[in-house]
Amino acid sequence: MDHHLENLSVESCRKARLSKDPRFDGQFFVGVITTGIFCRPICPAVSPQEKNVRYFDSAIRAVNAGLRPCLRCRPDSAPDSFAWKGTQTTIERALRLIDAGVMSGDNGLSIEALSERLGIGSRYLRQLFNKHLGTSPKQYAQFRQLMFAKQLLHQTDLPVVQVGLAAGYTSIRRFNEVFKDTLQLTPTELRKKRSNTQPLAVNDNGSGRGLSLSLQLSYRPPLNWSHLSEFYQLRMVDGMEWLNDLSYGRTFQLGSAKGFFEAVHHPEKNRFKVTIHLSDTQDIVQLKDIVMQIRRLLDLDADMNKIQSSLASISLISNQIKEGLRLPGTWSAFEAGCRAILGQQVSVTQATKLLNCMVKANGEELSLSGRTLRMFPTPDKLAKANLDELKMPGARKAAINAFSLYVATNPDADLDEWLTIKGIGPWTVAYAKMRGLSDPNILLCTDLIVKKKVLKMYELDRLSVDAAETGKPVNYGALTESLRQQATPWGSYLTFQLWNLT
């Protein structure tokens, strides 16, 4: 029987679906040829006979094979996963741009324009998509729009017109046509067929202009919530972020959209219930990007078993790997850059105090859903701020001003270009990439804590292997370069493992 798998064996898929192992959720999909549907491996329905099953490494391959998504397990809700993720830089960049909506709407980029932005030829881009996804960039973009729309139809009571807008369609007629052609149901028909489970409410915040809605965002275990929440707690900005035992919330701005979200952890179901509050119903067009940002912020699409297995092969840390350490993101690279500048040469506690002062003095107030909160300051605001509230050297204040001005005038600049700004060094840029972009491959070799932990482990390892080596000088550069190569493409996760060593 024909199966579309690159990195999982058919036997592995068979065992995973029969055991409904959540660690494989999103890594492959189960097509049932007798019913014409495809499911997640965790689908609660009775498992079909193996002779009636085909396996696919992506949902779009299953759709292209003529199957429709299961209405019970909802493949649109599975965590994203590609076996090559973290190693194929060019196509990952392409996927990020497409997922961000650059090919959607009336002004969406053509394949040629997207290829030019990526610095490759359109023919090569098509070849990459065909090899890894079995489809074209345009079909992938359309599929992502439809699957997000399907998620909203299942989980909210948003009107179909708003669902289409949120998914990136400016024409409701076109939305209905594409939905029916691809998923074999119209949006209205799918909503009628959804589970009898009460959908999550949508309301307008009582203002007539705002909008609130809730979605379920799944992940593959393990997820170390205690680490994630402790990390955010130590760096939290009052009024902009808040935490309790099982939830994290914060304000955000994306384009013209402003609002806040709360993510409540349900570990027994391997998912978060995320409630998003928007200050204006017109901001629904930004919803897909906002949801993607929240997934990135909480690192919900990481394949921790794959990452941990890779890091465990590094002898220096193999016996000290902590399960489920995710990358806690910031809302933007700009915010991460500000946090890094304020953290130069001071403790995390002191940096957080400075950050709280800066946000309180310069962040806009947001009144929404009966709460008064604070936004992170915009680049324009901080570029002009005197920053008198900050008790730190004038040079670092000047760096904040210069950095903010640069980002305000060059919002799409590559982060490496920040190095031209006085007061911005490689550590600051690397930190911003790791937390602001969630780059998975940043090993912060120059970080003081990382350096101390690496040297300590190396000395212990060297002592246990050969006492004669003790006392010889350590070439830290060569040591960390070796670590970097061993950790690739998961250097950021190694950084967090090192930060959390006891």
C-alpha positions in Angstrom: 0.0 0.0 0.0 1.3 3.5 -0.9 2.2 5.7 2.1 3.5 9.3 2.0 6.1 9.3 4.8 9.7 10.6 4.8 11.0 10.0 8.3 8.5 7.7 10.1 8.1 4.0 9.4 4.7 2.5 8.7 5.1 0.3 11.8 5.8 3.3 14.0 2.7 5.0 12.7 0.6 1.9 13.3 1.8 1.6 16.9 1.3 5.3 17.5 -2.3 5.4 16.2 -3.3 2.2 18.0 -2.0 3.6 21.3 -3.3 7.1 20.5 0.2 8.4 21.6 -0.1 12.2 21.9 3.7 12.6 21.2 2.9 11.9 17.5 0.1 14.3 17.2 0.7 16.4 14.1 3.7 14.3 13.0 1.5 12.2 10.7 -2.1 11.8 9.7 -4.2 8.6 9.2 -6.2 8.3 6.0 -9.1 5.8 6.1 -9.8 4.8 2.5 -13.2 3.2 3.3 -14.6 6.4 4.8 -12.7 9.0 2.7 -11.6 10.9 5.8 -8.2 11.5 7.5 -7.6 11.8 11.2 -5.0 12.7 13.8 -3.3 9.7 15.5 -5.1 10.6 18.7 -8.6 10.5 17.2 -11.0 9.1 19.8 -13.0 7.1 17.2 -12.6 3.3 17.0 -9.3 2.5 15.2 -9.8 1.3 11.6 -8.3 -1.9 10.3 -4.7 -1.6 9.0 -5.7 -2.7 5.5 -8.0 0.3 5.2 -5.3 2.8 6.3 -2.8 5.1 4.5 -0.4 7.4 6.3 0.5 10.9 5.4 3.3 13.2 6.8 1.2 16.3 6.4 -2.5 17.1 6.3 -2.2 18.7 2.8 -1.0 15.5 1.3 -4.1 13.8 2.7 -6.3 16.4 1.2 -4.5 16.2 -2.1 -5.2 12.4 -2.0 -9.0 13.2 -2.0 -9.6 12.8 1.7 -11.5 15.2 3.9 -10.7 16.2 7.5 -12.3 14.3 10.3 -15.0 16.3 12.1 -14.4 14.6 15.4 -10.6 14.9 16.0 -10.3 18.0 13.7 -6.9 17.8 12.0 -6.9 21.6 11.8 -6.2 21.6 15.6 -3.1 19.5 15.5 0.3 21.0 16.3 2.3 21.9 13.3 5.1 19.4 12.6 7.4 18.7 9.7 10.1 16.1 10.0 12.7 18.4 8.5 11.8 21.4 10.7 14.9 23.1 12.0 17.2 22.0 9.2 15.7 23.3 6.0 16.2 27.1 6.4 14.9 28.3 3.1 11.6 26.4 3.1 11.1 27.2 6.8 11.4 30.9 5.9 8.9 30.4 3.1 6.4 28.7 5.4 6.7 31.4 8.0 6.0 34.1 5.4 3.1 32.2 3.9 1.6 31.4 7.3 1.9 35.1 8.1 -0.4 35.8 5.2 2.0 37.3 2.6 0.2 35.4 -0.2 -3.4 36.1 1.1 -5.8 38.8 0.1 -6.0 41.1 -2.9 -2.5 42.4 -2.4 -0.9 39.0 -1.7 2.5 38.3 -3.1 2.9 36.1 -6.3 5.2 33.1 -6.2 7.8 35.1 -8.1 7.7 37.9 -5.6 7.9 35.5 -2.7 10.9 33.8 -4.3 12.6 37.1 -4.8 12.1 37.9 -1.2 13.7 34.6 -0.2 16.6 35.2 -2.6 15.9 32.1 -4.7 14.3 31.3 -8.1 10.6 30.5 -8.3 11.3 27.2 -10.0 13.5 26.1 -7.1 10.9 27.2 -4.5 8.3 25.1 -6.3 10.7 22.1 -6.2 11.2 22.5 -2.5 7.5 22.6 -1.8 6.8 19.6 -4.0 9.6 17.6 -2.4 8.7 18.3 1.2 4.9 18.9 1.0 3.8 17.4 -2.3 2.1 20.7 -3.3 2.8 24.2 -4.6 3.3 27.3 -2.5 0.0 28.7 -3.7 -1.9 25.5 -2.8 -0.2 25.4 0.6 -1.2 29.0 1.3 -4.8 28.3 0.4 -4.8 25.1 2.5 -3.5 27.0 5.6 -6.2 29.6 5.2 -8.9 26.9 4.9 -7.7 24.9 7.9 -7.7 28.0 10.1 -11.2 28.8 8.9 -12.2 25.3 9.7 -10.9 25.7 13.2 -12.9 28.9 13.7 -16.1 27.2 12.4 -15.6 24.3 14.8 -14.6 26.3 17.9 -16.4 29.6 17.7 -19.7 31.2 16.8 -18.2 33.8 14.6 -20.4 34.5 11.6 -19.2 32.8 8.4 -18.4 36.2 6.9 -16.0 37.0 9.8 -14.5 33.6 9.6 -13.6 34.2 5.9 -12.1 37.6 6.8 -10.1 36.1 9.6 -8.7 33.4 7.3 -7.6 36.0 4.7 -10.5 36.1 2.2 -11.8 39.4 1.0 -14.6 37.8 -1.0 -17.2 35.6 0.9 -18.1 34.0 -2.5 -14.6 33.0 -3.2 -14.2 31.7 0.4 -17.3 29.4 0.0 -16.1 28.1 -3.4 -12.6 27.2 -2.3 -13.8 25.7 0.9 -16.4 23.5 -0.9 -13.9 22.5 -3.6 -11.1 21.5 -1.1 -13.0 20.2 1.9 -16.1 18.9 0.2 -18.4 20.9 2.4 -19.5 24.6 2.5 -18.6 26.5 5.6 -22.3 26.5 6.6 -22.6 22.8 6.1 -19.5 22.1 8.1 -20.8 24.2 11.0 -24.1 22.2 11.0 -22.1 18.9 11.1 -19.8 19.9 13.9 -19.9 18.1 17.3 -22.8 18.7 19.6 -20.3 20.0 22.1 -21.2 23.6 23.0 -19.0 25.9 21.0 -16.9 28.4 22.7 -18.6 31.8 23.0 -17.9 34.9 21.0 -19.0 38.3 22.3 -18.3 42.0 21.7 -16.9 42.9 25.2 -20.1 44.9 25.8 -18.7 47.8 23.9 -20.2 47.1 20.5 -16.8 47.5 18.9 -14.6 44.8 20.5 -14.5 41.1 20.1 -13.6 38.1 22.4 -13.3 34.5 21.3 -11.7 31.3 22.6 -9.7 28.6 20.8 -8.1 25.3 21.8 -4.4 25.2 20.9 -2.9 21.7 21.1 0.8 20.7 21.6 2.8 17.5 21.7 4.0 16.5 25.2 6.1 16.9 27.2 5.7 20.6 28.1 7.4 21.8 31.3 4.8 24.3 32.5 6.5 25.0 35.8 9.7 26.1 33.9 7.7 28.2 31.4 5.7 30.0 34.1 8.7 30.6 36.3 10.7 32.1 33.5 7.8 34.5 32.6 7.2 35.2 36.3 10.8 36.4 36.9 10.6 38.7 33.9 7.0 39.8 34.2 5.8 43.4 33.6 3.0 44.4 35.9 -0.1 45.4 34.0 1.2 44.0 30.7 1.5 40.4 31.8 0.0 38.2 34.5 0.3 34.6 35.7 -1.3 32.1 38.0 -0.7 28.4 38.5 -2.0 27.3 35.1 -2.3 30.4 33.0 -0.3 33.2 31.3 -1.7 36.4 29.8 -0.5 39.6 28.3 -1.4 42.5 26.1 -0.3 42.7 22.5 -0.3 44.9 19.4 0.0 43.5 15.8 -0.3 46.0 13.1 -3.3 48.1 13.9 -4.8 45.3 16.1 -4.6 45.8 19.9 -5.8 43.5 22.7 -4.8 40.9 25.2 -4.9 37.1 25.5 -5.1 34.6 28.3 -3.8 31.0 27.9 -5.0 28.5 30.4 -3.1 25.2 30.5 -5.0 21.9 30.4 -2.1 19.4 30.8 -4.3 16.3 30.9 -5.5 17.2 27.3 -2.1 18.5 26.1 -3.6 21.9 25.1 -4.3 25.5 26.1 -7.6 27.2 26.1 -6.7 30.6 24.7 -9.1 33.5 25.0 -8.3 36.5 22.8 -9.8 40.0 23.3 -9.6 42.4 20.4 -10.4 46.1 20.8 -12.1 46.4 17.5 -14.1 43.9 15.4 -12.3 45.0 12.3 -9.1 43.5 13.8 -10.5 40.1 12.9 -8.4 40.2 9.8 -5.3 39.9 12.0 -6.6 36.9 14.0 -4.7 34.2 12.2 -1.4 36.1 12.7 -2.3 36.7 16.4 -3.0 33.0 17.0 0.3 32.1 15.3 2.1 34.5 17.5 0.6 33.0 20.6 1.6 29.5 19.4 5.2 30.8 18.9 5.2 32.6 22.3 4.4 29.4 24.1 6.5 27.2 21.7 3.5 24.9 21.0 4.8 23.4 17.8 8.1 22.1 19.1 8.7 18.4 18.8 10.3 18.0 22.2 11.1 14.3 21.9 13.0 14.9 18.7 14.9 17.9 20.3 15.7 16.1 23.5 16.9 13.0 21.7 19.2 15.2 19.7 20.6 17.0 22.7 21.0 13.8 24.7 23.6 12.7 22.2 25.9 15.5 23.5 28.0 13.8 26.1 28.6 17.0 28.1 24.9 17.3 29.0 23.4 13.9 28.1 22.6 12.8 31.7 21.2 16.2 32.8 18.5 16.9 30.1 15.3 18.3 31.7 12.1 17.2 30.0 9.8 19.6 28.2 11.9 22.9 28.3 10.3 25.2 25.7 11.5 28.5 24.4 9.5 31.3 26.1 9.0 34.0 23.5 8.3 37.7 23.6 5.7 39.3 21.5 8.1 40.9 19.1 11.8 41.1 18.2 11.7 44.7 19.2 10.5 43.9 22.7 13.2 41.2 23.0 15.8 43.7 21.9 14.7 46.2 24.6 14.8 43.5 27.2 18.3 42.5 26.2 19.6 46.1 26.2 18.2 46.7 29.7 19.7 43.4 30.8 23.3 44.3 29.8 25.7 44.0 32.8 22.9 43.7 35.4 21.0 40.8 37.0 17.6 39.6 35.7 15.9 41.1 38.7 17.4 44.5 38.1 16.7 44.3 34.4 13.0 43.5 35.1 12.7 46.5 37.5 14.1 48.7 34.7 11.7 47.2 32.2 8.7 47.8 34.5 9.7 51.4 34.9 10.1 51.9 31.2 6.7 50.3 30.3 4.9 52.2 33.1 6.2 55.5 31.9 5.9 55.0 28.1 3.4 52.2 27.5 -0.1 53.1 26.3 -3.1 52.2 28.5 -5.6 49.8 27.1 -9.2 49.6 28.5 -10.8 46.4 27.3 -13.3 43.8 28.6 -13.6 45.7 31.9 -9.8 45.8 32.5 -7.3 48.5 32.3 -3.9 47.2 31.1 -0.7 48.5 29.6 0.9 47.9 26.2 4.6 47.5 25.5 5.8 50.9 24.2 6.1 51.3 20.4 9.4 52.0 18.7 8.2 55.5 17.8 7.4 56.3 21.5 10.8 55.0 22.8 12.7 56.8 20.1 11.6 60.1 21.5 11.4 59.2 25.2 13.8 60.9 27.7 13.9 57.7 29.8 14.5 59.7 33.0 12.7 57.0 34.9 15.5 54.6 34.3 18.4 54.5 36.8 21.1 53.3 34.5 24.1 54.8 32.5 23.3 57.4 29.9 25.0 55.3 27.2 22.4 52.5 27.6 19.5 55.1 27.5 21.0 56.4 24.3 21.2 52.8 23.0 17.5 52.3 23.7 16.7 55.6 21.8 18.9 54.8 18.9 17.6 51.2 18.7 14.0 52.3 18.8 14.5 54.9 16.1 16.2 52.4 13.9 13.4 49.9 14.3 10.8 52.6 13.7 12.3 53.6 10.4 13.4 50.1 9.4 10.7 47.8 10.7 11.5 44.9 8.3 15.3 45.0 8.7 17.2 41.8 9.3 18.2 41.6 13.0 21.9 41.4 12.1 21.7 44.9 10.8 21.1 46.0 14.4 24.8 45.6 14.9 25.3 49.0 13.2 23.6 50.7 16.2 25.9 51.9 19.0 25.4 49.9 22.1 24.0 46.8 20.3 26.4 43.8 20.2 26.2 40.1 19.1 24.7 38.9 22.5 21.8 41.4 22.2 21.0 40.4 18.6 21.3 36.6 19.4 19.0 37.0 22.4 16.4 38.9 20.3 16.5 36.2 17.7 16.0 33.5 20.3 13.1 35.1 22.1 11.7 37.5 19.6 11.8 35.3 16.6 12.0 31.9 18.4 15.0 31.0 16.3 15.7 27.4 17.4 19.4 27.5 16.9 20.9 30.2 19.1 23.6 29.0 21.5 24.4 32.0 23.7 28.1 31.2 24.1 29.0 34.7 25.4 26.3 34.6 28.1 28.0 34.5 31.5 25.7 31.8 33.0 26.1 29.6 29.9 29.9 30.1 30.0 30.1 29.1 33.7 27.9 26.1 33.3 29.8 24.8 30.2 33.2 25.3 31.8 32.0 23.6 35.0 30.6 20.6 33.1 33.7 20.4 31.0 36.0 20.3 34.0 34.0 17.6 35.7 33.8 15.6 32.5 37.6 16.0 31.9 38.4 15.0 35.5 36.3 11.9 35.3 37.9 10.8 32.1 41.6 11.7 32.6 43.0 13.3 35.7 46.2 14.1 33.8 44.2 16.7 31.8 43.3 18.7 34.9 44.9 22.1 35.2 45.5 22.5 31.5 43.9 25.7 30.1 40.5 25.4 28.4 40.0 26.7 24.9 36.5 28.0 25.5 36.0 29.1 21.9 36.9 25.7 20.5 34.7 24.0 23.2 31.6 26.1 22.4 32.1 25.7 18.6 32.1 22.0 19.1 29.0 22.3 21.3 27.3 24.5 18.7 27.9 21.9 15.9 26.6 19.1 18.1 23.5 21.0 19.1 22.5 22.3 15.6 19.7 22.9 14.8 18.6 23.1 18.4 21.1 25.5 20.0 18.4 27.6 21.6 17.1 24.6 23.5 20.6 23.8 24.6 20.9 27.4 25.9 17.8 26.9 28.1 19.0 23.5 29.3 22.3 25.1 30.4 20.4 28.0 32.1 18.4 25.5 34.1 21.2 23.2 35.3 21.5 23.1 39.0 
